[in-house]
Amino acid sequence: MRPLRRAIPALALVSLAALAAGCSASPGGGDAEPVEGGTLVYATGDAEPTCLDPHVGGNYPQGLISTQYLEPLFGRTAEGEIVPWLAESGEASDDGLTWDITLRDDITFTDGTPFDAEAVKANIEHLQDPDTASSTGYLAVEQVESVEVVDDTHVRLHLSTPKSAMLEVLSQQWAAMQSPAGIERGMDENCQAPIGTGPFVVESWTPQEQVTLVRNDDYVSTNPEADHDGPAHVERVEWRFIPDAATRQAALASGEVNVIDNPLPTDIASAEEQGFGHIDAPRPASANRIELNSAQAPFDDDLVREAFIRSADPNPGIETLFAGTATRSYSVLSSAEPVALSDEEAFRTDADEANALLDDAGWTERDDDGTRMKDGERLTVRFPVSTNQSTAAEQSLFEQIQANTAAVGFDVQLEPTDLSSWYGALAAHEYEAVSAPYTTVGPDVLRILYHSDGTIPAPSGYFANNAQLTDPELDALLEDALATTDADEKAELYTEAQRIIIDSHAVLPLYDQQNHFLTNGVEGVTTIHTISTPTLVNAQLTE
Amino acid sequence: MTASRGPGRVALPARWIAAKIGAAILVMWIVATLVFFALRASGDPLEAILGGPGSQAGPEAVQAAIERYALDQPLVVQYLLQLRDIATLQLGDSYARRQPVADLIGDQLPNTLLLAVLALALAWVIAVAGALVQAVSRGRWGRAVGAVMHGLEVVASVAPQFWLGAVLIMLFASSLGWLPATSASSDPAALVLPVVTLAVPIAGFLSQVSRDALADADAAPFATTARSRGSGEIRVLLRHTLRHASLPAISLSGWAFGSLLSGSVVVEVLFARPGLGRLLQEAALSRDVPVVVGAVVLVALLYVVVVIATDALELVVDPRLRRSAAALRAPDVAVGA
């Protein structure tokens, strides 16, 4: 009996370890044949929308899900060219104050309402209605003074000021078209199930669990990414909310879900090995970057800003913390923007140069902990970090930057907070450095982020120009770029503007806004090139 | 008013009940006040109404929201309005979802209660089973079992739920594929991992407390007397010592229930399970004041009700406490002494 008694716990331990180590239920994608129909399960780690209508508020989670059931007037190619979607074409008048948009005549909303000029008018007015409380979509159509219905398929937008980015902003999911009859039901009902023209229709929404979408059998294939005519392949989509990244990954591995977003860098790195599909779709407009507040000490001094750029040295951190899944960016704009200006030399690391710059700037004294001082003031950099927006890897990267810059005498104080307090700190100018992602479409994001108008707070206290750049020359370039409809001239203006922004030393680019998706048991998942959300129009289950 | 003797015919003293209800109302008022001011001090509720923090909504939209939700009133007036709403059970509408708070909470409460009740039941089963195993194990073998059980209790009671849940998901969902990692579906199998995750730490505490109480009872004269009459160990346990030892565990169950409700925030997020905890977490992050106040007040109410219920249950089980309750003073007999 004795040996056996001792053997039992040992056996139990060994078998447990074997179970944990041995069995990794990795379903190889490989040879599985695609099938028609079935239910695709998508698991999102983004917050659950409080309203499924992206006109209301307007954030990325709404953009993600509404891509499946609402469609915008225009689309965009991978090269950044605007292409037709629900509209056939759009053209500005010579003075840039009117836009004539021609619509397709063969589209019907899923409630039977025809898609026509009246519908476009109703949508733009819905975005402008204060009761809609639109934020993102409102910005898109802010300059539209009135919408003229010319005939069923022609609509004319009258603008207060020229906006060459008009078609780009209309391509954003937050300005997508919905049935006017749906809007008329009132916000409460419309938020539960907006009615669009997309490949899927909202069937039901069980808060905290899932949104159930069913196939639109009458879908007219307008999506620029669609690879076939007619309806989608899968019959139903369960759009589930799984906030924890490890749980999402486990659900993908066990086959409970077919697509996940926001995977952990280590899981992306091992995706291929585990037989999962991987989609890397950097978001357009701006790159992820650190901005230095040039409006107050110590970063009101260009020398000090440059010293920070020279000493931050983010590359080793990006390589290790992101497990090789993120590429260092040397551009203010996303690599998805064709006019992005990349300048590696401008962001070189050189600690000796940083020390010399700080000496020149007069930060020559040292405190007991090695932090530089000037006139009794420490070289302190308050850096509020939004734990909602910055991933664990990014927060670790900031800690490395904190250590790197400490070596030349900066005292970076990382202050992790929730989103609301974070915006509060920015609104109160209680920051010297910050990393604030901004998702929109096109290089006009430069105007939103770096035009001096962006230092003036919105009624909520929000302002987008965190670098606090107020350069009249830069303002003029960005205004001209917005006004011109000549593509070459526009590209030239945006290049000059980026030159000024880079040389200001107020921006340290890190990498593209990370936007990865992993798939299992499904093929044909692709992303649209406006806000890089996935569309399931071509998706086919392979089980 | 005299407390009646004998099991089954126990009347609770009216003064005792009145004192408990008074205390409950006080607790709820304090909770509602703290939550209201904490939320208002740390962020602007306009954000929740206008599409979340960082909203760029125009001035007309901001004005419309301020008027609709009476945000132009002084803070004290808004606070009194909120108290009136709670007192009249009108919880108002969610800023972010624009739905009645009562509906939102009503939808999610059953999910969380189911989780908490199952977890508490499982914790009790584990704790009693553990106590029984130790009680019947005597001699050298018994000491060994006692040491192992003691170790397990300590590990269980300090295991963080987010860690335990993640390990269970890795083992049973990712590797073995026996159970689903998430539990949005109505599949009963989906309840297993969340319930176990919630129950294990509670079971560790309950087991420790009942074992100590059991050891005390075991050494008490009445147990010796029972043995001297020739009762077997199992009989002594079931008839005499276990009842005695259950008292501290019963009073601990009130605490455990509160701990389960707060633990549900972690477990619901981890297992993507719908429930009150997740509703509360999301509402707090988006500064949805009516939902947070409504949910917190409801959780406080539940907690208070359960604590009163466990106090009442103790009175039923232990006649010594009943006498002191009638006199509304501290018990003159210490539990387990």
Interface residues (C-beta under 8 A of the other chain):
Chain A: L19 A20 C23 S24 A25 A43 A47 E48 T50 C51 V56 G57 G58 N59 P130 D131 T132 A133 S134 S135 T136 Y138 L139 E142 M187 D188 C191 T206 P207 Q208 E209 Q210 R240 F241 I242 P243 D244 A246 T247 Q249 A250 A251 A253 S254 G255 E256 N388 D418 L419 S420 S421 W422 Y423 G424 A458 P459 S460 G461 Y462 A464
Chain B: S42 G43 D44 L46 E47 I49 L50 G51 G52 P53 G54 S55 Q56 A57 G58 P59 E60 A61 V62 Q63 A64 A65 S94 A96 R97 R98 Q99 L104 D107 Q108 A166 I169 M170 L171 A173 S174 S175 L176 G177 P180 A181 T182 A184 E268 V269 L270 F271 A272 R273 P274 G275 R278 L279 E282 L285 S286 R287
